[in-house]
Amino acid sequence: MTGLLAVLLLATGWSMPVVADPSGRLDPASVAVPRLSAPPAGLRGSPLWDSWHLLGPFGYTQREYLVSGVATALDGSRAPYTTRIIVTRPRDERDFNGTVMLDWVNVTAQFENAVDSLEAREMLLREGFAFVHVSVQAAGLCCSPLTPQVLDPVRYAAISHPGDDFAADMFTQVARALRGQGRGLDPMPGLGVERIIAAGQSQSASRLYSYVNEVQSEGAAIDGFLIHGGGEKTFDAALDVPVLHLLSDREADPAPPTRDRNYRLWEVAGAAHSDYFIGVQQVLGQAPRVAGRPAKDRSGYRRLIDEAGNYGQVVAPLQNVCTVAGATMPNHYAVSTALHQLNVWVRTGRRPALTPRYEFSGGALAKDADRNTRGGIRLAPMEVPVATYESTLCNLGGITVPFSDAEVQQRYGTFARYQRLMGAATDRAVEQGWLLRPDARDQMRRVCRVRERFAEPDRSPCRSRSYRPPAFGG
């Protein structure tokens, strides 16, 4: 294996980015300043976990880079590394909002899962963010079948990860490189980066929580954090940048959060730890792409997002497969709003309003008569339900149990009444700053499918085209 690896390294033109002198000391000029280079085409000709749909129709482009440097662990030890990033960015500077979102991709499944890039995809493309898939943990790079070094050992021959003790500094160095502080290739040519925010879900959230506690005050490379589905609600010291903490039902805990002015806690009622919106994109979008299928065109993108955004109003088989897809409470709306609000907070200093906390009974999450969560941020499907969101079943995913047509009809009487109640609940979420106006329109468009659950003469016309959301945030 050693000889084969050496041949592959030579064939790709890769060389160790750091030179040590005979005494073992590292070249000081190389420390904390990464070098970016282009990977070879390899066996696949494209990055693993690139976009499952074409980006050109949205005015976006995507490119993968190898990032090489020397990272420092918390104990002061240093080690050379080479990892990779996938940069998705507006093609034209006029379409760039100045903010880069670094996604500390999740590796719990022993392959990479860019959860927040998937959850907030519509908003990121709509608002002109650049977003970056950062391969920062060793398990995401090797050695399960769906890792880069196994799936394409030629393209990724240069990758060398010294271990997760070095991940935080690697992440910092990627952030610096995106600000133009690296060597070699420029990952953001033609774009002026003004802000960098970081996001990570579940295990990655816990990593980002540790980053905020242990690294941020010294690294100062990141302007704000979305800690999603993990981490603690208190910190070791005062926060020097905004932190928005987004939790699902699985992380519900009655303990009080910090009162730090730079912290906001969002608890989303009915949200699963890993939900249907992610699962559908993985199963029907990313899986075919990894298998060599071409990226979907814009109409294919629209069809898949339509399926993924089902909130339980349409019965679908994957709603009952919690470890593959998950409960359908539309948490992607909350993730999109959280990133939008975090960006506004970083850019203007305007903090999001305080939000209601979950309700608890005997230390456990309180449930209503439909077995849905009480308290927290309440999106319209929770206020005007057509399903029970078993959000914590099977630990990570949960399932959705749609009401029968008879139950829907008995509860709401007519489609006109259901539509009116959903419109009022959607308006409230927009006014509270929990739901972006384009997502409110999307929510009300989806309401039209519930019309099928009512028999004539209770099928009033769908009014989604005339729906106009109120001002965001009141």
C-alpha positions as CSV (number, residue, x, y, z in Angstrom):
1,M,0.0,0.0,0.0
2,T,2.8,2.4,0.8
3,G,4.3,2.1,-2.7
4,L,0.9,2.5,-4.4
5,L,0.2,5.6,-2.3
6,A,3.5,7.1,-3.3
7,V,2.8,6.5,-7.0
8,L,-0.6,8.2,-6.6
9,L,0.9,11.2,-4.8
10,L,3.5,11.6,-7.5
11,A,1.0,11.2,-10.3
12,T,-1.2,13.9,-8.9
13,G,1.7,16.3,-8.5
14,W,1.0,16.7,-4.8
15,S,3.8,17.7,-2.5
16,M,3.9,18.1,1.3
17,P,3.0,21.7,2.0
18,V,5.3,22.1,5.0
19,V,9.0,21.4,5.2
20,A,10.6,20.4,8.5
21,D,14.3,21.0,9.2
22,P,16.4,18.2,10.6
23,S,15.7,19.3,14.1
24,G,12.0,18.6,13.6
25,R,11.0,22.2,13.7
26,L,8.2,23.3,11.4
27,D,8.6,26.1,8.9
28,P,7.1,29.1,10.7
29,A,6.0,30.7,7.5
30,S,3.7,27.7,6.8
31,V,2.0,27.6,10.2
32,A,-1.7,28.7,10.1
33,V,-1.4,29.8,6.4
34,P,-3.0,27.2,4.2
35,R,-2.3,26.6,0.6
36,L,-5.2,25.9,-1.8
37,S,-4.8,23.8,-5.0
38,A,-7.0,22.0,-7.5
39,P,-7.5,18.3,-7.2
40,P,-6.9,16.1,-10.2
41,A,-10.0,14.9,-12.2
42,G,-9.6,11.4,-10.7
43,L,-11.9,8.5,-11.4
44,R,-15.2,10.3,-11.1
45,G,-14.3,13.7,-12.7
46,S,-16.3,15.5,-10.1
47,P,-16.3,16.0,-6.3
48,L,-17.9,13.6,-4.0
49,W,-21.0,15.3,-2.4
50,D,-21.2,18.0,-5.0
51,S,-24.5,19.6,-5.8
52,W,-27.3,17.1,-6.7
53,H,-28.8,19.7,-9.0
54,L,-27.4,22.1,-11.6
55,L,-26.3,25.5,-10.2
56,G,-26.0,27.5,-13.4
57,P,-29.7,28.3,-13.6
58,F,-29.5,29.9,-10.2
59,G,-26.5,32.1,-11.2
60,Y,-24.1,29.9,-9.1
61,T,-21.0,27.9,-9.7
62,Q,-19.2,25.3,-7.6
63,R,-15.5,24.3,-7.3
64,E,-13.5,21.9,-5.1
65,Y,-10.2,22.8,-3.6
66,L,-7.5,20.9,-1.6
67,V,-6.4,22.8,1.5
68,S,-3.0,22.1,2.9
69,G,-1.2,23.5,5.9
70,V,0.0,22.9,9.4
71,A,-2.7,22.7,12.2
72,T,-2.3,23.2,15.9
73,A,-4.2,21.2,18.5
74,L,-5.3,22.6,21.8
75,D,-2.4,21.0,23.6
76,G,0.0,22.9,21.3
77,S,1.1,20.0,19.1
78,R,1.3,20.6,15.4
79,A,0.8,18.4,12.4
80,P,0.6,18.8,8.6
81,Y,-2.7,18.2,6.9
82,T,-4.4,18.2,3.5
83,T,-8.2,18.2,3.4
84,R,-10.7,19.5,0.9
85,I,-13.6,22.1,0.6
86,I,-16.3,22.5,-1.9
87,V,-17.2,26.2,-2.5
88,T,-20.6,27.0,-3.9
89,R,-20.8,30.7,-4.8
90,P,-22.6,33.3,-6.9
91,R,-21.0,33.5,-10.3
92,D,-21.5,37.3,-10.4
93,E,-20.3,39.7,-7.7
94,R,-23.5,41.7,-8.0
95,D,-25.4,38.6,-6.8
96,F,-23.2,38.0,-3.7
97,N,-24.5,39.3,-0.4
98,G,-21.0,39.4,1.1
99,T,-21.5,36.4,3.5
100,V,-19.9,33.0,3.4
101,M,-21.5,30.2,5.4
102,L,-19.0,27.5,6.4
103,D,-20.8,24.2,6.9
104,W,-18.9,21.9,9.4
105,V,-20.3,18.8,7.7
106,N,-21.7,16.0,9.9
107,V,-19.9,12.7,9.9
108,T,-22.0,10.6,12.4
109,A,-22.9,8.2,9.6
110,Q,-19.2,7.8,8.7
111,F,-19.7,9.8,5.6
112,E,-20.3,13.5,5.1
113,N,-23.6,15.2,5.4
114,A,-23.9,18.9,4.9
115,V,-27.1,19.3,6.8
116,D,-27.4,23.1,7.0
117,S,-26.5,23.5,3.4
118,L,-29.4,21.1,2.5
119,E,-31.9,22.6,5.0
120,A,-31.3,26.2,4.0
121,R,-30.6,25.6,0.3
122,E,-33.5,27.6,-1.1
123,M,-32.7,30.6,1.1
124,L,-28.9,30.5,0.5
125,L,-29.5,30.5,-3.3
126,R,-32.2,33.1,-3.0
127,E,-30.3,35.6,-0.8
128,G,-26.9,35.3,-2.5
129,F,-24.8,33.5,0.1
130,A,-21.7,31.6,-0.7
131,F,-21.6,28.3,1.2
132,V,-18.7,26.0,1.7
133,H,-18.7,22.2,2.5
134,V,-15.7,21.9,4.9
135,S,-14.3,18.4,5.3
136,V,-12.8,19.0,8.7
137,Q,-13.2,15.6,10.5
138,A,-11.2,12.5,9.7
139,A,-14.2,10.1,9.5
140,G,-15.7,12.0,6.6
141,L,-12.6,11.5,4.5
142,C,-11.7,7.8,5.0
143,C,-12.4,4.9,5.3
144,S,-16.1,3.9,4.7
145,P,-17.4,3.2,1.2
146,L,-18.9,6.7,0.9
147,T,-15.8,8.7,1.8
148,P,-13.6,10.5,-0.7
149,Q,-10.5,8.5,-0.3
150,V,-12.3,5.2,-0.8
151,L,-14.7,6.3,-3.6
152,D,-12.0,8.1,-5.6
153,P,-8.5,7.3,-4.4
154,V,-6.9,9.1,-7.4
155,R,-8.7,12.4,-7.0
156,Y,-8.1,12.4,-3.2
157,A,-4.7,10.7,-3.0
158,A,-3.2,13.9,-1.4
159,I,-5.6,14.0,1.5
160,S,-4.0,13.4,4.9
161,H,-5.9,14.1,8.1
162,P,-3.9,14.1,11.4
163,G,-6.9,13.5,13.6
164,D,-9.8,15.5,15.0
165,D,-7.7,17.1,17.7
166,F,-6.5,19.4,14.8
167,A,-10.0,19.9,13.3
168,A,-10.7,23.3,15.0
169,D,-7.6,24.9,13.7
170,M,-8.1,23.5,10.2
171,F,-11.6,25.1,10.3
172,T,-10.1,28.4,11.3
173,Q,-7.5,28.2,8.5
174,V,-10.2,27.5,5.9
175,A,-12.0,30.6,7.2
176,R,-8.9,32.7,6.8
177,A,-8.3,31.3,3.3
178,L,-11.8,32.4,2.3
179,R,-10.9,35.9,3.5
180,G,-7.9,35.9,1.1
181,Q,-5.3,35.0,3.7
182,G,-4.2,31.7,2.1
183,R,-1.7,30.8,-0.5
184,G,-2.1,29.3,-3.9
185,L,-5.5,29.4,-5.6
186,D,-8.1,32.0,-4.5
187,P,-11.3,30.2,-3.5
188,M,-13.4,33.4,-4.0
189,P,-12.1,35.1,-7.1
190,G,-13.9,38.3,-7.9
191,L,-16.0,38.3,-4.7
192,G,-15.4,40.5,-1.7
193,V,-16.0,38.5,1.5
194,E,-17.3,40.7,4.2
195,R,-18.5,38.2,6.8
196,I,-18.1,34.5,7.6
197,I,-20.6,32.6,9.6
198,A,-20.3,28.9,10.6
199,A,-23.0,26.3,10.9
200,G,-23.1,22.7,12.1
201,Q,-25.7,20.2,13.1
202,S,-25.8,17.4,15.7
203,Q,-22.2,16.2,16.2
204,S,-21.0,19.1,14.3
205,A,-23.0,21.4,16.5
206,S,-21.2,20.0,19.5
207,R,-17.9,20.6,17.7
208,L,-18.8,24.2,17.0
209,Y,-19.9,24.7,20.7
210,S,-16.4,23.5,21.7
211,Y,-15.0,25.8,19.1
212,V,-16.8,28.8,20.5
213,N,-15.7,27.9,24.0
214,E,-12.1,27.1,23.3
215,V,-10.9,28.6,20.0
216,Q,-13.0,31.6,18.9
217,S,-11.5,34.2,21.3
218,E,-8.1,33.5,19.9
219,G,-8.9,32.6,16.3
220,A,-11.2,35.5,15.6
221,A,-11.8,34.2,12.1
222,I,-15.6,33.7,12.3
223,D,-18.2,36.4,12.8
224,G,-21.2,34.3,14.0
225,F,-22.3,30.8,14.7
226,L,-25.4,28.7,14.1
227,I,-25.2,25.8,16.6
228,H,-27.9,23.4,15.4
229,G,-29.1,20.4,17.2
230,G,-26.3,20.0,19.8
231,G,-24.1,21.8,22.2
232,E,-24.9,23.4,25.6
233,K,-26.9,26.5,26.5
234,T,-24.2,28.0,28.7
235,F,-20.6,29.0,27.9
236,D,-17.3,29.4,29.8
237,A,-16.9,33.1,29.1
238,A,-18.7,36.0,27.6
239,L,-19.4,35.6,23.9
240,D,-17.6,37.9,21.5
241,V,-19.7,37.2,18.4
242,P,-23.4,36.3,17.9
243,V,-24.4,32.7,18.5
244,L,-27.9,31.4,17.5
245,H,-28.7,28.1,19.1
246,L,-31.3,26.1,17.2
247,L,-32.8,23.0,18.9
248,S,-35.3,20.3,18.0
249,D,-37.5,18.3,20.3
250,R,-34.8,15.7,20.8
251,E,-32.6,18.2,22.5
252,A,-35.4,19.6,24.8
253,D,-34.0,20.4,28.2
254,P,-35.7,22.6,30.8
255,A,-32.3,24.0,32.1
256,P,-32.1,27.8,31.7
257,P,-29.8,29.2,29.0
258,T,-27.2,31.8,29.3
259,R,-28.4,35.4,29.4
260,D,-25.4,36.6,27.3
261,R,-26.4,39.4,25.0
262,N,-24.7,37.6,22.1
263,Y,-26.8,34.4,22.5
264,R,-30.2,33.5,21.2
265,L,-32.0,30.2,21.8
266,W,-34.6,28.9,19.3
267,E,-36.5,25.7,20.2
268,V,-38.7,24.6,17.3
269,A,-41.9,22.7,18.3
270,G,-42.4,19.4,16.5
271,A,-38.9,19.5,14.8
272,A,-37.1,16.2,14.5
273,H,-33.3,16.0,14.9
274,S,-33.0,14.8,11.3
275,D,-36.0,15.5,9.2
276,Y,-37.8,14.7,6.0
277,F,-36.5,17.7,4.1
278,I,-32.9,16.4,4.6
279,G,-33.8,12.7,4.0
280,V,-35.6,13.2,0.7
281,Q,-32.7,15.2,-0.7
282,Q,-30.3,12.5,0.4
283,V,-32.3,9.5,-0.9
284,L,-33.6,11.0,-4.1
285,G,-31.0,13.7,-4.9
286,Q,-27.6,12.9,-3.5
287,A,-27.8,9.1,-3.7
288,P,-28.3,9.0,-7.5
289,R,-25.6,11.7,-7.9
290,V,-23.1,9.6,-6.0
291,A,-24.1,6.6,-8.1
292,G,-23.0,8.6,-11.2
293,R,-26.4,10.0,-12.3
294,P,-26.3,13.5,-13.8
295,A,-27.2,16.5,-11.7
296,K,-30.9,17.3,-11.9
297,D,-32.0,20.3,-14.0
298,R,-34.0,23.2,-12.6
299,S,-37.4,21.4,-13.1
300,G,-35.9,18.3,-11.4
301,Y,-34.7,20.5,-8.5
302,R,-38.2,22.0,-8.2
303,R,-39.9,18.6,-8.1
304,L,-37.6,17.2,-5.5
305,I,-37.8,20.3,-3.3
306,D,-41.6,20.1,-3.6
307,E,-41.5,16.5,-2.3
308,A,-39.0,17.3,0.4
309,G,-41.1,20.2,1.7
310,N,-44.2,18.0,2.3
311,Y,-45.3,18.9,5.9
312,G,-47.7,15.9,6.3
313,Q,-50.5,17.3,4.2
314,V,-49.8,14.6,1.6
315,V,-49.3,11.0,2.7
316,A,-45.9,9.6,1.5
317,P,-44.1,6.3,2.3
318,L,-40.9,7.9,3.6
319,Q,-42.8,9.7,6.3
320,N,-42.9,6.5,8.2
321,V,-39.2,5.6,7.8
322,C,-37.5,7.6,10.6
323,T,-33.9,6.6,10.1
324,V,-34.0,7.4,6.4
325,A,-36.2,10.5,6.1
326,G,-37.9,11.5,9.3
327,A,-40.7,13.6,10.6
328,T,-42.0,16.3,8.2
329,M,-42.4,19.3,10.5
330,P,-40.8,21.9,8.2
331,N,-37.7,22.7,10.2
332,H,-36.0,23.9,7.1
333,Y,-38.0,27.1,7.3
334,A,-36.6,27.7,10.8
335,V,-33.0,26.9,9.7
336,S,-33.3,29.3,6.8
337,T,-34.7,32.0,9.0
338,A,-32.0,31.4,11.6
339,L,-29.2,31.8,9.1
340,H,-30.9,34.9,7.7
341,Q,-31.3,36.4,11.1
342,L,-27.8,35.5,12.1
343,N,-26.5,37.2,9.1
344,V,-28.5,40.3,9.8
345,W,-27.3,40.3,13.4
346,V,-23.6,40.0,12.3
347,R,-24.1,42.7,9.7
348,T,-26.1,45.3,11.6
349,G,-25.9,44.3,15.3
350,R,-29.7,43.9,15.4
351,R,-30.4,40.9,17.6
352,P,-33.3,38.6,16.9
353,A,-36.2,38.9,19.4
354,L,-36.3,36.5,22.3
355,T,-38.5,33.4,21.5
356,P,-40.8,31.3,23.7
357,R,-39.3,28.2,25.3
358,Y,-40.6,24.6,25.1
359,E,-43.1,23.7,27.8
360,F,-42.2,20.8,30.2
361,S,-44.2,18.5,32.4
362,G,-42.3,16.6,35.1
363,G,-39.0,17.4,33.4
364,A,-40.2,15.9,30.1
365,L,-41.4,17.7,27.0
366,A,-45.1,18.6,27.3
367,K,-47.5,17.3,24.6
368,D,-50.9,18.4,23.6
369,A,-54.0,16.2,22.8
370,D,-52.6,15.4,19.4
371,R,-49.2,14.3,21.0
372,N,-47.6,17.3,19.4
373,T,-45.1,19.5,21.3
374,R,-46.2,22.4,23.4
375,G,-44.4,25.7,23.6
376,G,-41.4,26.8,21.6
377,I,-41.3,28.4,18.1
378,R,-44.6,27.4,16.5
379,L,-44.8,27.2,12.8
380,A,-48.2,27.0,11.1
381,P,-48.4,23.2,10.8
382,M,-48.1,22.9,14.6
383,E,-50.7,25.6,15.2
384,V,-53.2,24.1,12.7
385,P,-52.2,20.5,12.5
386,V,-53.1,17.8,9.9
387,A,-50.7,15.3,11.5
388,T,-48.9,14.2,14.6
389,Y,-45.2,14.7,14.5
390,E,-43.6,11.9,16.5
391,S,-40.4,13.9,16.5
392,T,-38.3,11.8,18.8
393,L,-39.3,8.3,17.8
394,C,-36.2,6.2,16.7
395,N,-34.1,8.8,18.4
396,L,-32.9,10.8,15.4
397,G,-35.6,10.9,12.8
398,G,-39.1,10.5,14.1
399,I,-42.1,9.8,11.8
400,T,-45.3,11.7,10.7
401,V,-48.7,10.3,11.4
402,P,-51.2,12.1,9.1
403,F,-54.8,12.6,10.4
404,S,-57.4,10.7,8.4
405,D,-59.6,12.6,5.9
406,A,-62.5,12.2,8.4
407,E,-60.4,13.7,11.2
408,V,-59.4,16.6,9.1
409,Q,-63.0,17.3,8.0
410,Q,-64.3,16.9,11.6
411,R,-61.7,19.3,13.0
412,Y,-61.9,22.1,10.4
413,G,-65.3,21.7,8.7
414,T,-64.3,23.1,5.4
415,F,-61.2,23.7,3.4
416,A,-61.9,27.5,3.5
417,R,-61.7,27.4,7.3
418,Y,-58.5,25.4,7.3
419,Q,-57.0,27.7,4.8
420,R,-58.0,30.8,6.8
421,L,-56.5,29.4,10.0
422,M,-53.3,28.4,8.2
423,G,-53.0,31.9,6.8
424,A,-53.4,33.5,10.2
425,A,-50.8,31.1,11.8
426,T,-48.4,31.7,8.9
427,D,-48.8,35.5,9.3
428,R,-48.0,35.2,13.1
429,A,-44.8,33.3,12.4
430,V,-43.7,35.9,9.9
431,E,-44.5,38.8,12.3
432,Q,-42.6,37.1,15.1
433,G,-39.5,36.8,12.8
434,W,-39.6,33.0,12.7
435,L,-40.6,32.6,9.0
436,L,-39.2,34.4,6.0
437,R,-41.8,35.9,3.6
438,P,-40.8,33.7,0.6
439,D,-41.2,30.6,2.8
440,A,-44.5,31.9,4.0
441,R,-45.7,32.0,0.4
442,D,-44.3,28.5,0.0
443,Q,-46.2,27.3,3.1
444,M,-49.5,28.7,1.8
445,R,-48.9,27.2,-1.6
446,R,-48.6,23.8,0.0
447,V,-51.8,24.3,1.9
448,C,-53.7,23.8,-1.5
449,R,-53.0,20.0,-1.4
450,V,-55.2,19.7,1.8
451,R,-58.2,20.7,-0.4
452,E,-58.2,17.1,-1.6
453,R,-58.9,15.9,1.9
454,F,-62.4,17.6,1.9
455,A,-65.4,16.3,0.0
456,E,-67.6,18.6,-2.1
457,P,-69.1,21.1,-1.3
458,D,-66.4,21.8,1.3
459,R,-63.6,22.3,-1.4
460,S,-63.4,26.1,-1.5
461,P,-61.0,27.6,-4.0
462,C,-57.3,27.7,-3.0
463,R,-56.2,31.3,-2.4
464,S,-52.4,30.8,-2.4
465,R,-51.8,33.1,-5.3
466,S,-53.5,36.0,-3.6
467,Y,-51.7,35.4,-0.3
468,R,-49.5,38.3,0.8
469,P,-47.4,37.8,4.0
470,P,-47.1,40.7,6.5
471,A,-43.9,42.5,7.3
472,F,-41.2,40.2,8.6
473,G,-40.5,40.7,12.3
474,G,-43.5,42.8,13.0
